[in-house]
Amino acid sequence: MSSLSSSEAEVEENKWKTLSTYCPLDLFSGHVNRMHYALSSLALNPQNNLRIFKDGMLIYGCIDNGVPSKDDKTCLYNQLEAHFGNKDDPTTDISQSSVLQSLEEIIISALLNTSHCDNNCQHLSKKRKTEIQCNTRCAASGYKPLQTPTESCLPKGCVLYNLLKVQQFDDLDIEGIYPLYCKMQEQLSRNPTQYREIWNLDRKYKKGYVTSILDNSVVNGHVDVRSIKKFLVAMTAKDCSIMIALLPVDKTER
């Protein structure tokens, strides 16, 4: 899940001018302080990992391979202050860090929210604990806890929980999958029509697709096509973007 090594390689290739301190392990930890650190790191150096839009227009993010300028951060602050400033006393100045922290708190609340979870989430968490322990740490992460860290977890059904479960479908990695893929291609070359039907390769990606690739009882042919499908779905989830839409709400509507 950590992308620090690839980020370092991209800096060496001059894709980005500076190395980001953001690590997905911090964001997926479920630990509020670590999640705050991850979001703060994204705000300081978004690279291609963070973009903020207002009314469909990009107001913050990396346009080139540099880091946002002071003017960019001031512009973001001015846009956010209208929503996160002190409305009871507009004359009171709110620091940029306080405004950004307020935004981070809303984002973290959305990422850990489980109120939307229904029966559609159950195929991801069947026969599993109600939470995922996420205490793994990356040595390259800049997060330094002020005290001995407590165990943290992702609540069952939140968007990060569901995304992580799909990312964990792959248990072989590319080194284990590639030989299976070559074997599958060899058999397909002999009789493509037959094996495409046997292996259900042309099936539409509907609601039951994930359930079918998790069914250990399904064995079609001599190649473990199910593992290949799980790998492809997991890789898709690892390159997935999360979009969070915020709307102003009147106090009477809360």
C-alpha positions in Angstrom: 0.0 0.0 0.0 2.9 2.4 0.6 4.0 4.4 -2.4 7.0 6.1 -0.9 9.5 4.0 -2.9 7.8 4.9 -6.2 7.7 8.5 -5.1 11.4 8.5 -4.5 12.0 7.0 -7.9 9.9 9.7 -9.5 11.9 12.4 -7.8 15.1 10.8 -9.1 13.6 10.9 -12.6 12.7 14.6 -12.1 9.0 14.0 -12.4 8.7 15.8 -9.0 11.1 18.4 -7.6 10.7 17.4 -4.0 9.9 14.2 -2.1 6.6 14.1 -0.4 6.2 13.0 3.2 2.8 11.5 2.5 2.4 7.8 3.1 -0.8 5.9 2.4 -0.1 3.7 5.5 -0.7 6.8 7.6 -4.0 7.6 5.8 -5.3 4.0 6.0 -4.2 3.6 9.7 -7.5 4.7 11.1 -5.5 6.7 13.7 -6.8 10.2 13.7 -3.4 11.9 14.3 -1.7 9.8 11.6 -4.5 10.6 9.2 -4.1 14.3 10.0 -0.4 14.0 9.3 -1.1 12.3 6.0 -3.5 15.0 4.9 -1.2 17.8 6.0 1.6 16.2 4.0 -0.7 16.1 0.9 -1.5 19.8 1.4 2.2 20.7 1.6 3.1 18.6 -1.5 0.1 17.3 -3.3 2.0 15.9 -6.4 -0.7 13.9 -8.2 -2.3 12.7 -5.0 -4.5 15.6 -4.1 -6.7 18.1 -6.0 -9.2 20.5 -4.5 -12.0 21.9 -6.7 -14.6 24.6 -6.2 -17.6 24.7 -8.5 -15.8 22.5 -11.0 -12.6 24.7 -11.0 -9.3 23.5 -9.7 -8.2 25.8 -6.8 -5.4 23.7 -5.3 -3.0 21.1 -6.6 0.2 20.6 -8.6 -0.1 22.1 -12.0 3.5 21.3 -12.9 6.1 19.2 -11.1 6.7 21.7 -8.3 5.1 22.3 -4.9 2.3 24.9 -4.3 3.6 28.4 -3.8 2.8 30.7 -0.9 0.3 32.5 -3.1 -1.4 29.2 -3.9 -1.8 28.4 -0.2 -3.1 31.9 0.6 -5.6 31.5 -2.2 -6.8 28.2 -0.8 -7.0 29.7 2.7 -9.1 32.6 1.4 -11.5 30.1 -0.4 -11.9 27.9 2.8 -12.1 30.8 5.3 -15.6 31.6 4.2 -16.8 28.2 5.3 -14.4 27.4 8.2 -13.9 30.8 9.6 -15.6 32.3 12.7 -19.0 33.2 11.3 -20.2 34.5 14.7 -17.3 37.0 14.7 -16.1 37.7 11.1 -13.6 40.2 12.3 -11.6 37.5 14.2 -8.7 36.2 12.2 -8.4 32.4 11.9 -5.0 31.0 11.1 -4.3 29.1 7.9 -3.4 26.0 9.9 -6.7 26.1 11.9 -8.7 26.4 8.7 -6.9 23.5 7.0 -7.2 21.4 10.2 -11.0 22.0 10.1 -11.1 20.8 6.5 -9.0 17.7 7.4 -11.4 16.9 10.3 -14.3 16.8 7.8 -12.4 14.7 5.4 -11.3 12.2 8.1 -14.9 12.0 9.3 -16.1 11.2 5.8 -13.4 8.6 5.3 -14.3 6.8 8.6 -18.0 7.2 8.3 -20.1 4.0 8.3 -23.6 5.3 8.2 -23.9 4.5 4.4 -22.9 0.9 4.9 -25.7 -1.6 4.0 -26.0 -5.2 2.7 -23.9 -4.3 -0.3 -20.8 -4.1 2.0 -21.3 -7.5 3.4 -19.5 -9.5 0.7 -16.3 -7.6 1.6 -16.4 -8.3 5.3 -18.0 -11.7 5.5 -16.4 -13.9 8.2 -14.0 -11.1 9.1 -13.6 -8.9 12.1 -15.7 -5.8 12.4 -12.5 -3.7 12.2 -9.1 -3.9 10.4 -6.1 -3.4 12.6 -3.8 -1.0 10.7 -0.7 -0.5 12.8 1.8 -1.1 10.0 4.4 1.7 9.8 6.6 2.7 7.0 10.2 3.6 8.0 10.3 6.3 5.4 7.1 8.1 6.7 7.8 11.4 8.4 5.1 10.7 11.1 6.6 10.8 14.6 4.2 10.0 17.4 4.6 12.1 20.5 4.0 9.1 22.7 3.7 5.3 22.4 1.1 4.8 19.7 -2.1 3.0 20.6 -3.6 0.3 18.4 -5.7 1.8 15.6 -8.2 0.4 13.2 -10.6 1.1 10.3 -14.2 0.7 11.2 -16.1 -1.9 9.2 -17.9 -0.5 6.2 -16.1 2.9 5.9 -14.8 3.8 2.5 -11.1 3.1 3.5 -12.1 -0.3 4.9 -13.9 -1.4 1.8 -11.1 -0.1 -0.5 -8.4 -1.8 1.6 -10.3 -5.1 1.5 -10.4 -5.0 -2.3 -6.7 -4.1 -2.4 -6.0 -7.2 -0.3 -7.6 -9.5 -2.8 -4.2 -10.1 -4.3 -2.0 -12.5 -2.3 0.5 -13.5 -5.0 1.8 -10.2 -6.3 3.1 -9.9 -9.9 5.8 -12.5 -9.4 3.2 -15.1 -8.6 0.6 -14.0 -11.0 2.7 -13.6 -14.2 3.4 -17.4 -14.6 -0.3 -18.1 -14.2 -1.1 -15.4 -16.8 1.4 -16.9 -19.3 -0.1 -20.4 -18.7 -3.6 -18.9 -19.3 -2.5 -17.2 -22.5 -1.0 -20.5 -23.7 -4.3 -22.4 -23.2 -6.3 -19.5 -24.8 -4.2 -19.7 -27.9 -5.2 -23.3 -28.4 -8.9 -22.8 -28.1 -9.9 -19.2 -27.3 -13.6 -19.6 -27.7 -13.9 -22.6 -25.4 -11.7 -21.3 -22.6 -13.1 -17.8 -22.7 -16.5 -19.4 -22.0 -15.2 -21.8 -19.4 -13.3 -19.0 -17.5 -16.1 -16.5 -17.9 -13.7 -13.9 -19.3 -16.4 -11.9 -21.1 -18.6 -11.6 -18.1 -19.9 -8.1 -17.4 -18.6 -6.5 -14.2 -21.9 -6.4 -12.3 -22.7 -6.6 -8.6 -22.0 -10.3 -8.2 -18.6 -10.3 -9.9 -16.6 -9.7 -6.7 -18.5 -12.4 -5.0 -17.8 -14.9 -7.8 -14.0 -14.3 -7.7 -13.9 -14.8 -4.0 -15.7 -18.2 -4.2 -13.0 -20.8 -3.5 -15.3 -23.6 -4.7 -15.2 -22.3 -8.3 -12.5 -24.0 -10.3 -12.6 -23.8 -14.1 -9.9 -25.4 -16.1 -6.3 -26.1 -15.1 -5.3 -22.5 -14.6 -6.1 -20.5 -11.5 -7.9 -17.8 -13.4 -9.7 -16.7 -10.2 -6.3 -15.5 -8.8 -5.6 -13.6 -11.9 -9.0 -11.9 -11.7 -8.5 -11.1 -8.0 -5.1 -9.6 -8.9 -6.6 -7.4 -11.6 -9.4 -6.1 -9.3 -6.9 -5.5 -6.5 -4.6 -3.5 -8.9 -7.6 -1.4 -10.0 -8.4 -0.6 -6.4 -4.8 0.4 -5.7 -5.0 3.0 -8.4 -8.4 4.2 -7.2 -9.2 7.8 -6.4 -11.6 8.9 -3.6 -13.8 11.9 -4.4 -15.4 13.8 -1.5 -18.0 16.5 -2.2 -18.7 19.1 0.4 -21.8 21.3 0.5 -22.6 24.1 3.0 -25.3 23.2 5.5 -27.4 25.6 7.5 -27.3 25.0 11.2 -31.1 24.3 11.2 -30.5 21.4 8.8 -27.9 19.6 10.9 
